[in-house]
Amino acid sequence: MLLNALVTHQTSSSMARGSSNLPICFFKIILQTSLQTIKIPNTFTRSHGARLPNPVLMKPPDGTKWEVFWKNINGEIWFQKGWKTFTQNYSLQNGCFVVFKYK
């Protein structure tokens, strides 16, 4: 299973979608606090969290692969180990818009 990460620089809010015709995706706006660790939306966690491998494999558009470990904290999934390195490598900063597609 892959968790694709498409990195762009725009703004909006986060959501999860689950339909046989649409890709499963959500997006996050990066805040200063989410450069160290980031919470996955609860709607995604409820629908897909039980099948989410640990670590997840993130594959940005440049074709590289990143392992990011997550932790379940009170029923919420947080990306932790590997996330900070990912954000640094792609120069993510406050206000960046990241789209995650789950495959």
DRENPA-3360 file (N, C-alpha, C; in nm, 2 decimals, always signed):
BEGIN
1 = MLLNALVT = +0.08/-0.12/+0.00/+0.00/+0.00/+0.00/+0.09/+0.12/+0.00 ~ +0.05/+0.22/-0.07/+0.12/+0.35/-0.08/+0.03/+0.46/-0.03 ~ +0.09/+0.56/+0.03/+0.02/+0.69/+0.06/+0.10/+0.79/-0.02 ~ +0.04/+0.83/-0.13/+0.10/+0.93/-0.22/+0.09/+1.07/-0.15 ~ +0.20/+1.14/-0.16/+0.20/+1.28/-0.11/+0.23/+1.37/-0.23 ~ +0.14/+1.46/-0.27/+0.16/+1.56/-0.37/+0.18/+1.69/-0.30 ~ +0.29/+1.75/-0.32/+0.32/+1.88/-0.25/+0.30/+2.00/-0.34 ~ +0.21/+2.09/-0.30/+0.20/+2.22/-0.37/+0.19/+2.33/-0.27;
9 = HQTSSSMA = +0.18/+2.45/-0.32/+0.18/+2.57/-0.23/+0.05/+2.65/-0.25 ~ -0.06/+2.61/-0.19/-0.18/+2.67/-0.20/-0.25/+2.67/-0.07 ~ -0.37/+2.71/-0.05/-0.44/+2.70/+0.08/-0.58/+2.65/+0.06 ~ -0.63/+2.57/+0.16/-0.77/+2.52/+0.17/-0.78/+2.44/+0.30 ~ -0.89/+2.36/+0.32/-0.90/+2.28/+0.44/-0.89/+2.13/+0.41 ~ -0.89/+2.05/+0.52/-0.87/+1.90/+0.50/-1.00/+1.83/+0.50 ~ -0.99/+1.71/+0.42/-1.11/+1.63/+0.41/-1.07/+1.49/+0.37 ~ -1.16/+1.39/+0.38/-1.13/+1.26/+0.33/-1.25/+1.22/+0.24;
17 = RGSSNLPI = -1.22/+1.14/+0.13/-1.32/+1.10/+0.04/-1.31/+0.95/+0.02 ~ -1.42/+0.88/+0.02/-1.42/+0.74/-0.01/-1.53/+0.70/-0.11 ~ -1.50/+0.68/-0.23/-1.59/+0.64/-0.33/-1.52/+0.55/-0.43 ~ -1.60/+0.45/-0.48/-1.53/+0.36/-0.58/-1.48/+0.44/-0.70 ~ -1.54/+0.55/-0.74/-1.50/+0.63/-0.86/-1.40/+0.73/-0.83 ~ -1.39/+0.77/-0.71/-1.29/+0.88/-0.67/-1.18/+0.83/-0.59 ~ -1.06/+0.89/-0.61/-0.95/+0.84/-0.52/-0.97/+0.87/-0.38 ~ -0.91/+0.80/-0.29/-0.92/+0.82/-0.15/-0.81/+0.93/-0.12;
25 = CFFKIILQ = -0.85/+1.04/-0.08/-0.75/+1.15/-0.05/-0.80/+1.24/+0.06 ~ -0.70/+1.31/+0.11/-0.73/+1.42/+0.20/-0.61/+1.52/+0.18 ~ -0.64/+1.64/+0.23/-0.53/+1.74/+0.23/-0.51/+1.81/+0.36 ~ -0.39/+1.86/+0.38/-0.36/+1.93/+0.50/-0.29/+2.06/+0.47 ~ -0.32/+2.17/+0.54/-0.24/+2.29/+0.53/-0.13/+2.28/+0.64 ~ -0.01/+2.29/+0.60/+0.10/+2.28/+0.70/+0.11/+2.41/+0.79 ~ +0.11/+2.38/+0.91/+0.13/+2.49/+1.01/+0.26/+2.47/+1.08 ~ +0.31/+2.57/+1.15/+0.44/+2.56/+1.21/+0.45/+2.44/+1.30;
33 = TSLQTIKI = +0.33/+2.41/+1.37/+0.33/+2.29/+1.46/+0.33/+2.16/+1.39 ~ +0.29/+2.16/+1.26/+0.28/+2.03/+1.19/+0.41/+2.00/+1.11 ~ +0.52/+2.07/+1.14/+0.65/+2.04/+1.08/+0.72/+1.92/+1.15 ~ +0.68/+1.90/+1.28/+0.74/+1.79/+1.36/+0.66/+1.67/+1.35 ~ +0.53/+1.68/+1.36/+0.43/+1.57/+1.36/+0.30/+1.63/+1.31 ~ +0.22/+1.54/+1.24/+0.09/+1.59/+1.18/-0.01/+1.49/+1.20 ~ -0.14/+1.53/+1.24/-0.25/+1.45/+1.26/-0.32/+1.42/+1.13 ~ -0.35/+1.29/+1.11/-0.43/+1.25/+0.99/-0.58/+1.28/+1.02;
41 = PNTFTRSH = -0.66/+1.33/+0.93/-0.80/+1.36/+0.96/-0.87/+1.24/+1.02 ~ -0.96/+1.26/+1.12/-1.04/+1.16/+1.18/-1.12/+1.08/+1.08 ~ -1.18/+1.15/+0.98/-1.26/+1.08/+0.88/-1.18/+0.98/+0.81 ~ -1.06/+1.01/+0.77/-0.97/+0.91/+0.71/-0.94/+0.80/+0.80 ~ -0.90/+0.83/+0.93/-0.86/+0.73/+1.03/-0.98/+0.63/+1.05 ~ -1.10/+0.68/+1.06/-1.22/+0.59/+1.09/-1.24/+0.50/+0.97 ~ -1.22/+0.55/+0.85/-1.25/+0.46/+0.73/-1.13/+0.37/+0.69 ~ -1.01/+0.41/+0.71/-0.89/+0.34/+0.66/-0.78/+0.31/+0.76;
49 = GARLPNPV = -0.79/+0.36/+0.88/-0.69/+0.35/+0.98/-0.65/+0.21/+1.01 ~ -0.75/+0.12/+1.01/-0.72/-0.02/+1.05/-0.64/-0.09/+0.95 ~ -0.64/-0.05/+0.82/-0.56/-0.11/+0.72/-0.43/-0.04/+0.69 ~ -0.41/+0.07/+0.76/-0.29/+0.15/+0.73/-0.16/+0.09/+0.78 ~ -0.07/+0.06/+0.69/+0.06/-0.01/+0.74/+0.14/+0.09/+0.82 ~ +0.23/+0.04/+0.91/+0.32/+0.12/+0.98/+0.46/+0.07/+0.97 ~ +0.54/+0.13/+0.89/+0.53/+0.27/+0.84/+0.45/+0.27/+0.71 ~ +0.40/+0.40/+0.68/+0.34/+0.42/+0.55/+0.45/+0.45/+0.45;
57 = LMKPPDGT = +0.42/+0.43/+0.33/+0.52/+0.46/+0.23/+0.46/+0.58/+0.15 ~ +0.53/+0.69/+0.16/+0.48/+0.81/+0.08/+0.57/+0.82/-0.04 ~ +0.50/+0.85/-0.15/+0.57/+0.87/-0.28/+0.53/+1.00/-0.34 ~ +0.61/+1.10/-0.33/+0.58/+1.23/-0.39/+0.60/+1.23/-0.54 ~ +0.56/+1.33/-0.61/+0.57/+1.33/-0.76/+0.71/+1.31/-0.82 ~ +0.81/+1.34/-0.74/+0.95/+1.32/-0.79/+0.99/+1.17/-0.79 ~ +0.90/+1.08/-0.75/+0.92/+0.94/-0.75/+1.00/+0.88/-0.64 ~ +1.05/+0.96/-0.55/+1.12/+0.91/-0.43/+1.02/+0.84/-0.34;
65 = KWEVFWKN = +1.07/+0.76/-0.25/+0.98/+0.69/-0.15/+1.03/+0.72/-0.01 ~ +0.94/+0.75/+0.07/+0.97/+0.79/+0.21/+0.89/+0.71/+0.31 ~ +0.95/+0.65/+0.40/+0.89/+0.58/+0.51/+0.86/+0.67/+0.62 ~ +0.73/+0.68/+0.66/+0.69/+0.76/+0.78/+0.61/+0.67/+0.87 ~ +0.66/+0.67/+1.00/+0.59/+0.59/+1.10/+0.49/+0.68/+1.17 ~ +0.38/+0.61/+1.20/+0.27/+0.68/+1.27/+0.24/+0.62/+1.41 ~ +0.18/+0.70/+1.49/+0.14/+0.65/+1.63/+0.00/+0.68/+1.65 ~ -0.07/+0.59/+1.71/-0.21/+0.60/+1.75/-0.22/+0.67/+1.89;
73 = INGEIWFQ = -0.27/+0.79/+1.90/-0.28/+0.86/+2.02/-0.43/+0.88/+2.05 ~ -0.49/+0.81/+2.14/-0.63/+0.83/+2.17/-0.72/+0.81/+2.05 ~ -0.69/+0.72/+1.96/-0.77/+0.69/+1.85/-0.74/+0.78/+1.73 ~ -0.64/+0.86/+1.74/-0.60/+0.95/+1.63/-0.47/+0.91/+1.58 ~ -0.45/+0.92/+1.44/-0.32/+0.88/+1.38/-0.24/+1.00/+1.36 ~ -0.11/+1.00/+1.41/-0.02/+1.11/+1.40/+0.10/+1.06/+1.32 ~ +0.14/+1.12/+1.21/+0.27/+1.09/+1.15/+0.38/+1.15/+1.24 ~ +0.48/+1.06/+1.27/+0.59/+1.11/+1.36/+0.73/+1.08/+1.29;
81 = KGWKTFTQ = +0.79/+0.97/+1.33/+0.92/+0.94/+1.28/+0.93/+0.94/+1.13 ~ +1.01/+1.02/+1.07/+1.03/+1.03/+0.92/+0.95/+1.15/+0.87 ~ +0.85/+1.20/+0.94/+0.77/+1.32/+0.89/+0.86/+1.44/+0.89 ~ +0.93/+1.47/+0.99/+1.01/+1.59/+1.00/+1.11/+1.59/+0.88 ~ +1.18/+1.48/+0.86/+1.28/+1.47/+0.75/+1.21/+1.50/+0.61 ~ +1.09/+1.44/+0.60/+1.01/+1.47/+0.47/+0.98/+1.61/+0.46 ~ +0.94/+1.68/+0.56/+0.90/+1.82/+0.55/+1.03/+1.91/+0.52 ~ +1.14/+1.87/+0.58/+1.26/+1.94/+0.55/+1.31/+1.92/+0.41;
89 = NYSLQNGC = +1.30/+1.80/+0.36/+1.35/+1.77/+0.23/+1.27/+1.85/+0.12 ~ +1.14/+1.86/+0.14/+1.06/+1.93/+0.04/+1.03/+2.08/+0.08 ~ +1.11/+2.13/+0.18/+1.10/+2.27/+0.22/+0.96/+2.31/+0.26 ~ +0.89/+2.22/+0.32/+0.75/+2.26/+0.36/+0.76/+2.36/+0.47 ~ +0.67/+2.45/+0.47/+0.66/+2.56/+0.57/+0.52/+2.60/+0.60 ~ +0.50/+2.69/+0.69/+0.37/+2.73/+0.73/+0.29/+2.78/+0.61 ~ +0.17/+2.73/+0.58/+0.09/+2.77/+0.47/+0.10/+2.67/+0.35 ~ +0.19/+2.58/+0.35/+0.20/+2.49/+0.23/+0.08/+2.40/+0.23;
97 = FVVFKYK = +0.04/+2.35/+0.12/-0.08/+2.27/+0.10/-0.03/+2.13/+0.05 ~ -0.06/+2.03/+0.12/-0.02/+1.89/+0.09/-0.14/+1.80/+0.06 ~ -0.14/+1.74/-0.05/-0.25/+1.64/-0.08/-0.20/+1.50/-0.07 ~ -0.27/+1.42/+0.01/-0.24/+1.28/+0.03/-0.34/+1.19/-0.05 ~ -0.29/+1.10/-0.13/-0.38/+1.01/-0.20/-0.34/+0.87/-0.15 ~ -0.44/+0.79/-0.11/-0.42/+0.66/-0.05/-0.44/+0.55/-0.15 ~ -0.34/+0.47/-0.17/-0.35/+0.36/-0.27/-0.32/+0.23/-0.20;
% end
